[in-house]
Amino acid sequence: MPEFLQFTFSGLTVGAIYALVALGFTLIYNASDVINFAQGEFVMIGGMVTFFAVAAGFPLPLAALIALVVAVVVGVLLHRLAIEPAKGASPVTLIIITLGASIFLRGVASVVFDKNYHSYPPFAGADPIRIGGATILPQSLIVLGGTLVIVIALWALATRTMTGKAMTATAANRLAARLVGINTAAIVGVSFAISAAIGAIGGILVTPITLTNYEVGTLLALKGFAAAMLGGMGHPVGAVVGGLLVGLLETFGAGYVSSAYKDAVAFLVILGVLFVMPQGLFGKASIERV
């Protein structure tokens, strides 16, 4: 039982990060029909900028805020300089653009920062908490709590604010949204900014546990994409559930089968969804007449 609990705690922690990446995918996909494979790089930016800001002498809260601002600026620039000029392009073209942006951001990060792995002190101490014979780090609880806060904030944004309702309208029908006076280009830009912020927060929260370097975004993007597909691409609740499930499957697979296959879980999830349930757990099957 302690072993099972330990795997569960670890799986929920990493799954929460995958859920945040999947939420970023979902926000951008709903607003613009773009699958942004640069989403994992925002997690990298959050962790790397925070580390180097702390190393430069900034207190951790201010360093995290700087990282958040940097990620948002990069997200907005990605939309303005890469996605917006290509509006109307085919989905494959847009995917290639985001892949190119991901490679570009990794290259810039390797030059601006370095190629080493980094971490910084946890936010709430390093002494583990014992529960049922297993242990969980306070930072893991912060990761899970931060994910919950972000989900609630996104729900409040979508249901309680005009910007959120404009985002919902843009996701439902962009032409109709434009006809009622919504600036859909600006709304898509806001979606990129929010998704960048979500990714950066994930990187800021998880770096004290898992370390970060300039290449971590690639694998996180893959696993976040697998989580979004498992939950149902475009479904926010599905993104969270999918992220947690991928994290649990990965951890239990590594613990009970072999750690050598840990990173293969995301590939297996993608293949399983494509073959068995293309619409995901919460997505709806659609029929398109051609």
Secondary structure, DSSP 4 states (H G I P E B T S, - for coil): -HHHHHHHHHHHHHHHHHHHHHHHHHHHHHHHS---TTHHHHHHHHHHHHHHHHHTT--HHHHHHHHHHHHHHHHHHHIIIIIGGGTT--HHHHHHHHHHHHHHHHHHHHHHS-SS-B----TT-SPPEEETTEEE-HHHHHHHHHHHHHHHHHHHHHHHSHHHHHHHHHHH-HHHHHHTT--HHHHHHHHHHHHHHHHHHHHHHHHHHH-B-TTHHHHHHHHHHHHHHHH-TT-HHHHHHHHHHHHHHHHHHHHHT-GGGTTHHHHHHHHHHHHH-TTTTT--------
